Amino acid sequence: MPRYLVQRTFPDGLEIPTTSEGARGCLGVVDANATQGVTWVHSYVTDDKSLTYCIYDGPSPDAVRSAASLTGLPVDTITEVRVLDPYFYHGA
């Protein structure tokens, strides 16, 4: 399954409370994504919470964009990515 980096801008900052309400919001995203065959792997958030960089697995960029539309999340860019880490050359 392809993996994508999704950049999102939140002009007022992204606020997800560390409460049951926040958990329900995140689970709502997971459930909506599943209807499009998309899996939210994890996200990185800037200190000011205005940008997120989210890793998603999904069948296509269109599926990722459709899932975002269902949840009302913004999408700036979607880029297909692959893992590159320092362990790639282990044993070379």
Secondary structure as GFF3:
##gff-version 3
##sequence-region A 1 92
A	DSSP	beta_strand	3	9	.	.	.	ID=ss1
A	DSSP	alpha_helix	20	34	.	.	.	ID=ss2
A	DSSP	beta_strand	39	45	.	.	.	ID=ss3
A	DSSP	beta_strand	51	57	.	.	.	ID=ss4
A	DSSP	alpha_helix	61	71	.	.	.	ID=ss5
A	DSSP	beta_strand	77	81	.	.	.	ID=ss6
A	DSSP	three_ten_helix	86	89	.	.	.	ID=ss7
###
